[in-house]
Amino acid sequence: MKIYGRHSVRWLCKHETGAATVEMALVLPVFLLLVLGIMEFGRAYWTLNSMQIAIDEAGRYAMINVAAPDSQIISVAQSNLYGLNPNDFTVTSQSKTINSINYKVITATYTFSFIAPGVLPFGNITLTRQTTVPLVP
């Protein structure tokens, strides 16, 4: 069937074959990008939450064992990074005195990299969590 001139517009309006394919081709990439973004930021939030749990456990350990050295507190924090590689994290523990009260400041830092860096326009993100606990003998 040959279609020429003004009849081609009428023919296109009557025949909708392939419309679903064109709609899917337009919507699917946006939908997949949205799903991938939700998964990646969910992973980042899960990592951030795991870091917070680990340093909170180290803080509890420091409050119970007031004389524990910083290396032991760091070890406790790293052992509580469940499902993550502790060697990828930087954990620090420092003593601090405010108004004659001793505190331990425990900080965890991690450089989060996306699984699909070419798809999402974000580089590496540095995640940091910190907790401060009093050391009362």
C-alpha positions as CSV (number, residue, x, y, z in Angstrom):
1,M,0.0,0.0,0.0
2,K,1.5,3.3,-1.1
3,I,0.8,6.3,1.1
4,Y,1.3,9.8,-0.3
5,G,0.2,13.3,0.7
6,R,-2.7,14.1,2.9
7,H,-3.8,10.5,3.0
8,S,-0.7,9.5,4.9
9,V,-1.8,11.5,8.0
10,R,-5.2,9.9,8.0
11,W,-3.7,6.5,7.6
12,L,-1.3,7.1,10.6
13,C,-4.2,8.3,12.8
14,K,-6.2,5.2,12.0
15,H,-3.5,2.6,12.3
16,E,-1.8,2.3,15.7
17,T,0.3,-0.7,15.1
18,G,3.7,-0.4,16.9
19,A,2.5,2.4,19.2
20,A,3.1,0.3,22.3
21,T,6.7,-0.4,21.1
22,V,7.4,3.3,20.6
23,E,5.9,4.1,24.0
24,M,8.0,1.4,25.7
25,A,11.1,2.6,23.9
26,L,10.5,6.1,25.3
27,V,9.5,5.1,28.9
28,L,11.7,2.0,29.6
29,P,15.1,3.8,29.8
30,V,13.6,6.4,32.2
31,F,12.0,3.7,34.3
32,L,15.2,1.6,34.4
33,L,17.3,4.6,35.4
34,L,14.8,5.3,38.2
35,V,15.0,1.8,39.5
36,L,18.8,1.7,39.3
37,G,18.9,5.0,41.2
38,I,16.7,3.7,44.0
39,M,18.8,0.6,44.3
40,E,22.1,2.5,44.4
41,F,20.9,5.1,46.9
42,G,19.4,2.3,49.0
43,R,22.8,0.6,49.1
44,A,24.4,3.9,50.1
45,Y,21.9,4.4,52.9
46,W,22.3,0.8,54.1
47,T,26.1,1.3,54.2
48,L,25.6,4.5,56.2
49,N,23.3,2.8,58.6
50,S,25.8,-0.1,59.0
51,M,28.5,2.4,59.8
52,Q,26.3,4.0,62.5
53,I,25.5,0.7,64.1
54,A,29.2,-0.2,64.2
55,I,30.4,3.0,65.8
56,D,27.5,2.9,68.3
57,E,28.5,-0.6,69.4
58,A,32.1,0.6,69.7
59,G,30.8,3.6,71.8
60,R,29.0,1.2,74.1
61,Y,32.1,-0.9,74.4
62,A,34.1,2.3,75.3
63,M,31.6,3.3,78.0
64,I,31.7,-0.1,79.6
65,N,35.5,-0.5,79.3
66,V,36.6,3.0,80.2
67,A,40.4,2.1,80.2
68,A,40.2,0.4,76.7
69,P,42.8,1.7,74.3
70,D,41.8,3.4,71.0
71,S,43.0,0.4,69.0
72,Q,40.6,-1.9,70.9
73,I,37.7,0.4,70.3
74,I,38.5,0.6,66.6
75,S,38.7,-3.2,66.4
76,V,35.2,-3.4,68.0
77,A,33.8,-1.0,65.4
78,Q,35.4,-2.8,62.5
79,S,34.1,-6.2,63.7
80,N,30.6,-4.8,63.8
81,L,30.6,-3.8,60.1
82,Y,28.3,-6.7,59.1
83,G,28.3,-7.6,55.4
84,L,31.0,-5.0,54.6
85,N,34.7,-5.3,54.2
86,P,36.2,-3.6,57.4
87,N,39.5,-2.9,55.5
88,D,37.6,-0.4,53.2
89,F,36.6,1.8,56.2
90,T,38.6,4.3,58.1
91,V,37.7,4.2,61.8
92,T,39.2,6.6,64.3
93,S,38.8,7.0,68.1
94,Q,40.0,10.0,69.9
95,S,39.7,11.2,73.5
96,K,38.2,14.6,74.3
97,T,37.7,16.4,77.6
98,I,34.9,19.0,78.0
99,N,34.1,20.5,81.4
100,S,36.3,17.9,83.1
101,I,34.3,15.0,81.6
102,N,36.1,12.6,79.3
103,Y,34.6,11.6,76.0
104,K,35.4,9.2,73.2
105,V,34.8,10.5,69.7
106,I,34.5,7.6,67.3
107,T,34.4,8.3,63.5
108,A,33.9,6.0,60.6
109,T,34.6,7.1,57.0
110,Y,34.0,5.2,53.7
111,T,34.3,6.1,50.1
112,F,31.1,4.8,48.5
113,S,31.3,4.0,44.8
114,F,28.4,3.2,42.6
115,I,28.1,-0.1,40.8
116,A,27.2,1.6,37.5
117,P,29.2,4.8,37.5
118,G,28.7,5.4,33.8
119,V,24.9,5.3,34.1
120,L,24.4,7.6,37.1
121,P,26.1,11.0,36.9
122,F,27.6,10.8,40.4
123,G,31.2,10.2,41.3
124,N,32.3,8.6,44.6
125,I,30.6,9.8,47.7
126,T,32.4,10.0,51.1
127,L,30.1,8.7,53.8
128,T,31.0,9.7,57.4
129,R,29.4,8.8,60.7
130,Q,30.4,10.0,64.1
131,T,29.4,9.3,67.7
132,T,30.5,10.8,71.0
133,V,30.1,8.9,74.3
134,P,31.0,10.0,77.8
135,L,33.5,8.0,79.8
136,V,32.3,8.0,83.4
137,P,34.2,5.7,85.7
